[in-house]
């Protein structure tokens, strides 16, 4: 009797629970950084973006279908050099055909 009751309770719980869906994770800005490093002349330039957002979507049943969406605001680049920052913003704007106030979004398709 107890075994039958336990199996019935388990069946009800499984039937009531939602079908496994994709999980979406949001980048926590307090624990992350949108940083970069590039070669320039004889050295390397490091910098970061102050305004960014992103998500990672993963379906536990199909991990190969995972996707990433990452958005930065071009005007928030910071390389600790205002002249270089301005030139970098101009480069981002020309490359991505956006204004300096617009956001640049990168969407990585599923791995499959």
N, C-alpha and C positions, 0 to 999 in steps of 0.2 A: 504494500500500500504506500509506504513512504517513497520507495523508488519510483512508483508510478506518478506520485504527486510532484516529485522533484523533476521528472522528465516533462511533465505537463507545464510546470512553472518555467522551465528553461525554454520550452517551445513558445510560450506566451511572450517571454522577454525577447527572444530572437525575432518573433513576428512583429513585435512593437518597435523594435529598434530600426532606425533608418538604414537603408542600403548604404554600404560603404561608398562614400563619395570622395572626390578629390579634396585634399587638405590644402589650404592656402596659408602661407606664412608671410608675414609682413616684416620688412627690415626694420629693426629697432635702432633708431638713430642714436640713442644714448649708448649703444654698445657696438657701433659700427662706424666705418669711415669710408667715404668714396674717394680714395686716394689714388695717385698715379706717380710714375717715375718715367721720365723720357731722357734719352741721350740728347745733349745739346752741345755742339762744338766739342770741347775736350772733357766735358763732365756730364753729370746727370742733374736734371731738375726734378725736384719733388714738389707735389702740390696736392690739393684736394678741392672738392666741391662742398660748399656749405649747405646747399639746398638740394636734396635728392630724396627719392622714394623708390621702393621696389617690392616686388612680391615673387614668391616661389610657389608654384602650384604642383603638387605631387598626388597622384592617385596610387594608394598602396597596392591596389590590384594590378596596376599597369605602371610601374615606376619608369619605364622607358618613355612614357608620354609626358614626363615632367617638363615644365616650361618656366622661364624666368622673364620678368618684365622689370626693367630698370629705367628710371627717368631722372635726368639731371637738369638743373636750370643753368644754362651756359654762363650767365652773368655772375654766378656765385663762385667762379674759379678763384683759387687763392694759392699763389706760388711764393708769397712773401716778397713780391716785387710788382708794384702797380703797373709799370710799363709793360712788363712781360705778361701780366694778367690781361691787359687790354689787347695786346697782340694775340694772345691765346683765344680770347673771346672772338676776335675778328676771324681767326682761323676756324673755330667751331661753327660760327655763323655761315661762313662761305662754304665749308664742307657739307653742312647739313641743311643749307638753305632755310635757315630760320632767323628770326630777329634775336637780339641778345636777351630779350625779356621772355622769349619762348622757351619751352622745355624740349630737350632732346630725349627721345625714348628709344631704348634698345630692347627688342623682344627676341629672345633666343628660342628657336623652335624646339620641339621635342627631339630627343636623341634618336628616335627610331628612324 
